[in-house]
Amino acid sequence: MGQRNCHPQPGDLIAINRPGYQHWALYVGDGYVIHVTGVNSGSVEGRSSSKFVRAQVKKQLLKDVAGKNKWRVNNKYDCLCPPFSVRKIIQCAECWVDMEVPYNVLSRNCEHFVTLLRYGVALSDQATVAGDITGNAKITLAFLAVAGIGAAVGSFLPGVTVAAAAAIAVSRIFSDAVPRR
C-alpha cells in the first residue's frame, strides 16, 4: 500500500518496507514492477532473502509484490548519479524478465539490480551497512567498481547505446544468469 502521494512513473525505484529490510523494484508502468526474487517464489516476503543464492527476475503487479507492506518511490541516488532515459531503463529491464541470476545479500541483491538498471551503477545502502557490520564492505565496493567500469566502457564505444552498455554491465555482474524462458 503506497502512500497517498505516491504516484510512480516508469523508471522509478520502489522501496517496499518488509520486516527487517527493504525490497526494491523498478516501476515499468501500468502498475507493474520488475524485481529480483527468490527462485520458485513470488516474493521474498516471509522468507529470509539472505538464504537465496539464485534469484529470478520477474515482472509483476506492484500491488502483488508489495502485498500489505508500505512502499514508496525512492530515487535516492538521483543526486549522485544521473539516471538513464526512461526508455533505456525499461528496455534494459525488460530484457531480464524470467532470467535466473545469482543472488548475494551483500553484493547482488534486489537494490543492486534495480540501481544498476536505472543508473548503470549497482548501489545498496543496506548492503553497505551490512558489509560494514560484517567486515565485508570490500565486496560491495568491488562490485560497484566493476559495475561502474562496465557501464562507462559503453560510453566510449562507438555504436554502443547506453542501454546496451547497461545491459553489458548487468550481464557482467550477473554473469551466471541462466535464461528461463
N, C-alpha and C positions, 0 to 999 in steps of 0.2 A: 504494500500500500504506500504509494508515493505521497508526499506532502501535497497539499492543495496547489501550491505554487510550482510544482514540478511538472514541467512540460518539456520532455526530452525532444531533442532534434537529432536527426540522423548524424552519426559520428560522435555523439556524446558518450562519455563514460558514465556508467551507472554503478554506484556503490550500494550494495544490499547489505544491511546490517543483520548478521547472523550471530548467534551466541558465541562470543569469544573472538570473532574475526569479521571481516567484510568480504563478501563475494563480489567480484567485479564482472561486468558485462559491457558490451558495446551495443548501443542502441542503433538499429538499422532502419527504423521506420515502421509504420503501420502496427505498432505495438510489439514488434519483435526485437530481440536481442541476440547477439552471438556471444557465446561464452564457452569457457573450458570447464568441464565437469568430469567427475569420476567415471571410468569406463563402466558401462552397463547400468548406469543410474541416471535419472532425470535431473538430479540435483545433488549437491553435496550436503544439503540440509540434513541434520540429524546424524551425520557421519563425520568422522574426523578427516578433513581433507588432507592432513599431513600423512595419512597412511597410503594414499594413492601414489603409484609410480608411473601409471599410464592414465591418460585422460582423453576425453573426446571433445571435439569442438562441435557445439550444437547451436542450432537456430531455433529458438523457442519464444513463445509469448512472454513478455516481461512479467505479466501478472502470474504466470505459472512458475517462473523461475523464482520470483520474489515470495510467492505464497503470502503468508500473513506478516512477513518481515517488512520493516520500513526500508525504503530505498530513496535515493536522490541522485540527481545529476551531479557529478563531481569531476570536472575537468581541471583538477587542481594543479596540473603541471603546465597549463597553457602559458603561465608567466615565465616558465623556464625553457620550454620547447615549443616552437610553432607547430601546430597540428598540420597534417597533410590536408588536402582538399577533401571535402565530404565524399565526392565521387571516388577518389582514390582509396580512402579509408574503407568504404563499403565494398568496393571492388576487391580489394585485398582480403577483407574479412570473409566475403562470400566464398572465396577460393578454399578456405579452410574448413567449411562446414562438412561434417561427417568424417573428418580426418581424426586418426588417433595420434596423440602426441605424448612425449614424455612429460612427467609432472614431478616437480620438486617444490615443496613449500617455500624454500629459500631462494631458488634460482629460476624456476619455471612455473610459476603459479598463475592463477587467473588474472591478477593485476598486471603481471609482467606481459602476459599475452595481449591484453587489450591496449595497454600503453604502447606496446611495440606497433600495433596496428595504427594507432592514432598519431604517434609522434616519430616512429622509426627508432625509438629507444625504449628498452624494457626497464620500467621503473616499478618499484614497490616499496612504499614506506613500511608496510607491515613486515616484509621480508628483511629489510634493512634493520629494523628494530629487533626482529627475531634473531637475525645474524649477529648483531652486536651482543645480544644476550647470550647466545650460544658460542660466540667466538668464530662464527663462520661468515663474517661480513665480507671477507675477501672473495668468497664465491659469488656473492651478489655483485660486487664491484667488477669482477672479471666478466661476468655475464653482461653487465651494462656496457663495458668497453667493447666486447665483441659485437653486440647489437648496434652500437653507435658506429663502429667501423663498417659493418656490413651495410648499413643504411647510407653512410657517407660515400662509400665506393660508388654506389649507383648514381650519385650526383655528378661524378666525374667521367662516367662512361657515356659517350655519345650514343643516342638512340635508346638508352635505357630510361624508362619513365620512373618517376618517384614511386609509383605503385609497384612497379617491377622490383625496384631496389628494396622496398619494404618487404615484398614477398620473399626476395632472396635473403634478407636479414632474418626474417621469421624462419625460413626453411633451414638456415644455417644453425640457428639456435635450437629449433625443434627438429633437428636432423633425423631423429629416429621415427619421424612421423610415418604412419602406415595408412595408405588410403583405405577407407572402409565404405566404399560406395556400393 
